[in-house]
Amino acid sequence: MLETALILLAACCLGAVIYSYALYPLLLVAVGGLAQGLRDVRYVLGKRERRNPGGGVLPAVAVVISAYNEERHIRSRIDNLLALDYPRELLHIYVGSDGSHDRTGEILASFGQATVHAHVFTENRGKASVLNDLVARTHEPILLFSDANTLFAKDAVRRLVAHFRTPDVGAVSGELRLLGSNGDNQDSLYWRVEQVLKFFEARIGGLLGANGAIYAIRREFWIPLATDTICDDFCVAMSVAAAGQRLVYEPAAWAEEDTPDAISEEFHRRVRIGIGNFQALFRHPEYLFCTSVATRFAYFSHKVLRWIAPHLMIVALFASLILASQSRLWLLLASLQIVAYAGAALLYAASLGGVRLPSLLRIPTFLFALNLAFLLASWRYASGNYRGSWKRTRR
């Protein structure tokens, strides 16, 4: 009986990881195609317009940005917003410097435009606190959140707000484009895969969160964040979904920012995001139980299983090692797992040492770094040790 239980445990753990990374994308594309086909049939039979008509009154928009030590980007960021194709009087920019100790506050204070509302906070309290304070100072019906190192396409705001003509749309996420890199970082490849998943999740009505670089919500669905919230973009958008509103993905509303050259530059960011993921999982059960069926399906398959994937692999390995003494097959499976994990670890160590890896080897290297970050993040969340998570990185 113990042997059977261990076999089921190992198989379920490994199966869940394989499902999340390999089978779920295929299933999602199939379900998304079916959903689109049903919409096409309804369109043909109903003779209705597919999209919202253009025109209409443009809403006032508040762009909300929390900045920490962003002297390198803050001027170009605001200049970019001031140059957008959106009526100047309807676009108000709220920027807060979160106790920056560089020239961020000084640069913000130099802007004299009436639509730029700069707030220089002397104490470093964290991004969530700054966002809460800035939103409390806004009055516009649409809140558009972004980052200090991001640049918007000229028509990005118009494309985002167009979706709010539909009453049940509560939030709209744009697309972040990572500028090319000549280094060994595979985050851009992973990001492209994530964009595909996001597109099909939106197609089935199960969009998960939003891209913190460019997303907008209706003001009435804003809920102040807990001051230690890390993944603010995910929590803000998922709270809108939990309120029964639709989340929309608009890839034509795009923004761009740089990709770091090395995986090592991304590791701290991955750990920080991982801690935020576990915060959301345990603090907000409503994301799994109070959202639409499509959202629950995508959330569990795409997010929850990914976050716990390293834990599942460890459990599967230990079960396999116990079974290895009973069966040559499990001895082989346990050996393959050890070789795979050790090989990925060596590749990651080599990348940290400056070795430029072939393209195919960068993928397992990145996945090892990603899962290592999730594993460390879970430990730091469980122990409450995540001070300093609001740290400046190149992204």
N, C-alpha and C positions, 0 to 999 in steps of 0.2 A: 504493500500500500504506500509506503514511504517513497519507494522508487517511482511509482506511478505519479505521485504528487509532485516529485521533483521534475519529472519529465514534462508534466503539464505546466509547471512554473517556468521552466526554462523556455519551453516552446511559446508560451503566452508572452513572456517578456521580449524575446527576440522577435516574435511575430508582430507585437505592437510597434516596435521600432521600425521594422521593415514596412509595416502598413503606413506609418506616419510619413516616412521619407520617400517611399517608392509607390505604394499602392494608392494612397490617398490622392496624390496628384492625378493619377489616371482616372480614379473614380470621380473626382471632382470635375474633370474635363467632360466625362461622359454625362454626368448629371447636369452640368452647365449646358451642354449641347441639347439635351432633352428639354430643359427649361426654355432655351431659346426657340427650339422648334415649336413648343406649345404656344409661345408668344406670337410666333409667326402665323400659326394657324388662327389664333384669335384675331390677329390683325387682318388677315385675308377675309375672314368671315364677318368681322365686325366693321370693317371699313373705317377704322379710326386712325387718327394721326399717331405715328410712332413716338414722336418727340414733342416736347413743349414748344409752342410757337415762340418765335423770337420777340424782341421788343419788350415793352412793359417798363414800369418805373423801377429804376435801380435803387436798391436799398443802401442806407448808410452802413459802412463797414468799419469796424475797429480792428486794426492789426495789432496784435499783442505779442511782444517779444521780451523775454527775460535774457539779460546778457551778463556774462561774468568774464572779465579779462578779455574783452573782444576788441581791443584797440586796432587790431589788424583788419577787422572786417566791418566795424560798426558804421563807418562813414559810407562805404560803398553800399552797405545794406540799406540804409535810409535813402541814399540817392536813388537806388534801384526802385524803392517803393514810391518815391516822389515822381518817378518817370513812367509809372505804369499807365496803361490805357484805361483809366477809370477817373470819373470826375473828381478833381482835387478836393472839392468841398464835401464830398461824400466818403472820402477815405482818410480816416484819422489814425495816426500811428502812435501807439502807446509803448514806450520802451523803458524798461527799468534796469538799472545797473545794480547788481546784487553784491554790493560791497567790493566791487572791483578794486584792485590795488595797482592797476595800470592807468592809462589815459582814457579809458572808456567813458567815465563820467564827464571828463573835460570835453571830449569830442561831442557827446550828447548835448551838453550845455551850449555848444556853439551853434546849434541849429535854431534859426529864428522863425521858422515857418509856424503859422498858427495851428496847423494840423499835426504838428509833431509835438507830442506830449512826453517830455523826458523826465524821468524820476530817478534821481541818484540816491540810492539807499546806502548808508554808510556801513551797515552791518551785513555780513554775509549770512543769510538765513536759509538759502536753498531756493531752487527754481519754483517749487510749488507755492511758497509764500509770496514770491514776487508776482506770480500769475494771479493769485487771489487778490492782491492789492491792486494790480493794474486793472483787472476786470471790474473791480468795485468802483473804479474811476470812469468806466466807460458808460455810454448810454445808447450806443448804436444797436440795432436789432440783430446784426450779424457780427459774430466774433470770429476773426481769422487769426489763427495761431501760426507762428513761424519761429525760425532760429536766426541768430545774429550772423551766421556764416553762410546763409542761403541767399540765392538770387532767384527772383521770380521771372518767368516769361512775361512779356509785356501785357498779354491779354489774360493772364492767369486768374485774376480776381473776377473778371467778367464771366469766365467759364465756370468758376466755382458757384457764384451767386445765382446763375441761371437756374440751377436745380432747385433753389428754394421757392420757385414758383409753384412747385408741387407741394401741397400742404403737408403730406406725411413724411417729407424728407427733413430729417433733423440735423444731419451732418453730411458734409461732402469732403472727401479726401482727394487731394491732388496727387501727382506723381513726382517722386524725387529721382533725378537723374544724377548718378555719380560720375564725375568727370574721370576720364581714363587715367590709368596708372601704369608705369613701367616697372613697378616693383612686384613682390611676390604675394601681394594681398589678393585673396580670392573673394573678398566681400562683394565686389562688383558682380561677379558671376552668381553668387548666392542671392544678391539683391535682384538680379534679373529673373531668377527662378521665382522669388517671392512676388515679384510684380505679376507674373503669369498667374500664380495662385490667387493673388488679390483680385485680378480681373475676373476670374471664374467664380470666386466666392461672392463678389458683387453681383454677378449674373444670376446666382441662385438666391440672392437676398441674404447672404451670410457674411458680409464684409466685417472683418475683425479690426476694430480700432481705426486709427488713422495715422498718416505719416506726419510726425511732429514738425517737419519742415514746411508743410503746406496743407492745412485743413481748416474748415470753417464749420461753425455750429450756430443754430438759432440761440439767441441770448437766453430765452426762457428755459432752456434745458441745461444751462450751466449750473453745476453743483460745485461749491468750493472744495478744493482738494485738501486732504490731510497734509499737514506741513512736511511730512517726511516722504511724501509720494515721489517715486522715482520715474516711473513710466506714465507721466502726466497725459501724454497724447492718447495712449491706449485707454486709460481710465476715463478721460473726458468723453471720448467717442463711445466707449462701451456703456457708459451711463446713459447716453442718449438712446442707444439701442435697447437698454433695459427699460427705458421709459416708453417703449413701443414705437419709436420712430425709426425710419429707414436710414441706413447709411449708404451713401452713394460714392462710387469711385469714378473720378473724372481724369483719365490719363492725359487729356489734352491740356489740363491746367497743370503745368509742370514747373518745377524748380530744380536748381542744380547746386551741387557743392562738391568739394574736392574729395577724392578717395585717398586715404593714407597709403604710403608705399609698402609698408610692412605689416604682417599679421600682428607683430608685437605691439604696434601702435593701436590696434583695435581691441586688444585683450581686456584692458581695463574697462573700455566702453561696454564690451560684451558682458563682463561680470556685473557692472552697474545695471545694465538692462535686465540681466538675469535675476538680480535681487528684486527689481521692480516687477518682473513677471510673477515671482512667488508671492510678492505683496498682493498683487491683483488676484491671484488664485485663491488665497486664503482669506483675504479681507472682503472680497466681493463675490460671494457665491451666486449673486443675482445674475452675473454675466453668463453663468451656465444654466441657471434654472428659470430666469425671468425674461429671456430673450426668445426670438423666433426659433422654430425647429431648425431652420437652415443655419442660423448663427450658432446654435448649440452643437450641431454636427461639425461645423468648421472649427469652432473653438476647441472642442475636445480633440479632434483629429490633427489639426494643424498646430495648435499652441500647447495644450496640456501634455499631450504625448511627447512633443519635442522637448518640453522643459524637463520632463522626468526620464528622458531617454537614457542619459548616462547611468541613472540609478537602476533602470531596467536591465541595462547591459551588465552591470556589476552583479545583480541578482542572478541573471542567467549564467554568468561565468561561474559563480560559486556553485550553483546547482549542477552545472556541467562537470565541474571538478569532482564533486561528490559522486556523480554518476559514472565518471571515468573509471573508477575502480570496479565497476560492475559490467562495463561494456566497452568493446573496442571502438564502436561507433561513437560513443560519447567521449572517449579518449581523443578521437580524431577531432570531434567538434570543439572540445575544450582547447585542444592544441591550436586549431585554426583561429579561435577567438583570441588566444594569447598572442599568436604571431601577428594578427591583424592590428591589435591594439598597440603592441610593442613597436611594430613597424610605423604606425602613424605617429607614435610618440617620438621616435627617432627622426622622422621627417620634420616634425614640429621643432625639435631641438636644433636640427640643421638649419631650418629657416631662421630661427632666432640668432644663429651664429653667422648669418649673412649669406648662406648658400642659396644660390638661385636654382629653384627646383623646376623640372620640366612641367609643362602645363597639366598633364594628367595626374601628377603627384601632388599638385597644389590642392586638389579637391579633397582627398582624404586628410591632408594636413589641416585645411581649414575646418573640416568637420570635427577633427580631433580637438582643435582649439575651441570651437564652439561648444562642444560637449564638456570639455574641461571647465570652461567658463560657467556653464550651467551647474556643474557639480560644485564648484567653489561658491557660486552664488547661493545655492541652496543651503550650504553650510553657514555662510555668513548671515543669511536671513534667519535661519533657525537659531543662531547664537545671538542675534541682535547686533552683530558687528558689521555695520555698514555705514559708519561715519565716513565722511569724505567722499561720498559717492558722486556729489556734484563737483566734478573735476573737469578742467578744460582739456579737450583733446583736439586733434586736427579736424575732427568731424563734429 
